[in-house]
Amino acid sequence: MRLTDLNPAPYSPRVISEEATKALKTSLGEFGDISGIVWNKRSGHLVAGHQRFEALKQKHGKKLSLKGGEIVTPTGERFAVRVVDWPDVKEKAANLAANSPFLAGSFDPGGLEAVLADLNAADGLGTLLDDIRLEELLPGAGDLLPDTGETGDEVAKTERSADDDVPAGPTEWITFSTPLTTAQHQIVMQAIRLARQNGCEKVSDGLHQIASAYLKEQSNG
């Protein structure tokens, strides 16, 4: 394997801003790779990978072992443990950096929808998509609004005065997510599917149509 063999996946729906790229390069230079399980031998603390390690312990219990700097499962899967020797302040900074959304990319809504559509159409996955909650990425990734600086009341007023049934989509995008209960998620996804049946090609368009219809209903009430 050569560096030239490491080609980006053309279907990858992840994108990253210039600001996040700059922060990520700084983190890599200061802490190295902190995306996996990282242990600080000076303090005895995990720096990163807390949830991964906890999930492995819950799944395998006392059958887990540590061999050659790797956590080994009963089935032979191996998870590398990176060992560092850092002072307390650097450990804490790295811990935050490892979990910071400002050093990460975000999903391109269209790309995400395309990959999920391919996975939903594929055979042999069983309940995998539900088990690892991939479908739940859709409401968060499609929950997009233009960053105009308007207040909520101003946005609502603008929407209510629109002449078209569905106001023009935004040209500047931000992504934000919100936790949903299972029942809420089912209702949101059902509404999005209906909107897509009515011509909305993207999740964001569906949410935009739903929100617009709600605002018009409220203004008419």
N, C-alpha and C positions, 0 to 999 in steps of 0.2 A: 504494500500500500504506500502511495505517495501523497504529498500534499495536494497535488493536482487531481487526485482521485476523490477528494472530499468536496463534492459538488452540492450546492444548495438544492433542496428539493423544489422543483418548479411549482408544486401545489401548495407549499407552505403558506398558511394564511397569516403568518406573523409579520408585522412591520414594526419599525422602531424609529423614533424621531431623532433628529440631530442632537438634541439636548440629552436624551437618554443614552445615545451612543457615546457621547462625551463622558457622561457619568460612569458608564459601564467600562470604558477604557481606563478611567482613573481607578476604579475598583479592581480591575484585573492587574493593574500595575502595583497596587498597594497590597492586595490580599491574594492574588492569584485566583484559581478556580474555587469558588465557594458554593457551587451549585449542588454538590453532593453531600456526603457525610464527612464533616471536618471535626477533628478532635484536637484540643489544645493540651499538650502534655504538661505544660507549666501549671495550669490550673486544674486539669482533670475534667474540664467541661467540654461538652459538645459546643462547637461554634455554629454549626449548621447541620441540617439533617435531622433535627429533633423528631419531626413527624414521621419521616421515613423509618427511623430506627424504632420508634414506638409502634408503628404499624407492623414492622417485621417481628417485634417481640410479641405482639398480640396474636399474630398469625402462627408463629412457630414456637413461642415459649422457650423452654429450656433446651429445645433441640437446635437452637442457633449456636454457632461457634465462631471463634475468631482465629483465622489461620493466615499467616503471611500478610498481615495488614489488611485482610478482607473479612467481612462478615459473610459466613457461609450458611446457607439454609439446608435443611435435610434433603432437599432435591438437588443440591449442588449448585444452586445459583449463588453468585458472588457479588458482593457490593463493596467496592473499595472504600477504605477509610483513610482520608488524608490527615496526616499528623503534622501539626504546626507547633511552634514554640514562641508564643506571643505574650506580651504583658497584658494586664487586665484591660487597659483602655483600648488597645488594638482589637482584642477579642470582642469587646462590646460593639465597637464600630463595625467590625466584620459581620457580627450577628445581625445588625440592623441592615447592612448593605445586602446580605444574602436574602433578605425578605422584603426589600424595598421595591414597590411597583414602579418607582421612578428610574430604576436601572434596567427595567424589562421592556419588552415590546408590548404590542397590543394586537388584537385580532383585526384584520381587514374583514369587514362584514361579508362582502361578496365571496372572498376566498374561503372563509369559514363555512358559509352555507354550501359552497361547492364540495368541499371535503366531506362534510357531514352527509350530503346527499349521496356521494359515492359510497360512504360507509353504510348508510342505510340500505342501499341497493345491493351491497355485497352479501355473499353467502358465507356461512360458517362462523359468524361472529356471535351468534346466540344472543345472550343478554348483556354482552360486554359493554355496549354503548350506554345502557341504563346503569349497569353496575359501577362504571367509573364516571357517570353523570355528564357525559359529553353533550347530550342534548340540552342540558341546562346552560350551556355556553350561549345558546342562541338569544334568549331574552336580554342578557347582559350585553352581548356584542352588538345587538341591534338597537339598543336603547340609546339612540344618538340624537343630539340636538345641536344646532349651530351655536357657537359661543359668540353671541351678539352683545352681551353686556346688559341685555334687558332684564328687568325683574320678571318674576312669575306672572304678576298681574298684567304687565305690559305685553308679554308673550300671549297670554290668554286673550287680551283685547285685540291684538293683531289677528289671531286665528279666528276670532268670532266675526271680524269684519271682512274676512276674505270672501271673494265672490265665488271662487271655485269650490267644488265639493271637497277636493283634496288640495290644500295649498302646495305651492312648489316646494320640492325637497331642498334641504339645506346644501350649501356649497362648501361650508367649512364644518369639519367633523370633530367631535370629541367622543370618547367612549367611557361610559361608566356602567357599573353593574350594581345590582341590588339583590339581597337575599330574598328568596321566595319560599313559601311553604309548598308542599306537594300539591295541595289543592289549588293554590294561586298559580303555580306553574302550569298545571293542566288547563286552567281557564285561559291564561295568557296564550299558551300554545294553540288552543282551539280557536281563539280569536284571530291569531296570526294566520293560521291555515285558511280560515274563511276569507281573510283579506287577500291572501295570495290567490285563492280561487277566483277572486274578483279582479284580478289583474295586477296585484302588487308583486313585483318580481323579487324584492328583497325584504328581509325581516324589518329593516328600518322603515321601509315604505309602508309595511303593514301596520307597524306601531304608530306611524304618523297618521295614517288614515283613521285608526281607532281613536287616537287622541283627538283628532279634528272632529270626528263625529260626536264624541262625548262633549266637547266644548260647545258645539252648535246646539246640542240637546239642552245643555245647561242654559245657554243664552236664550233659547226659545221658551224655556220653562219660567 
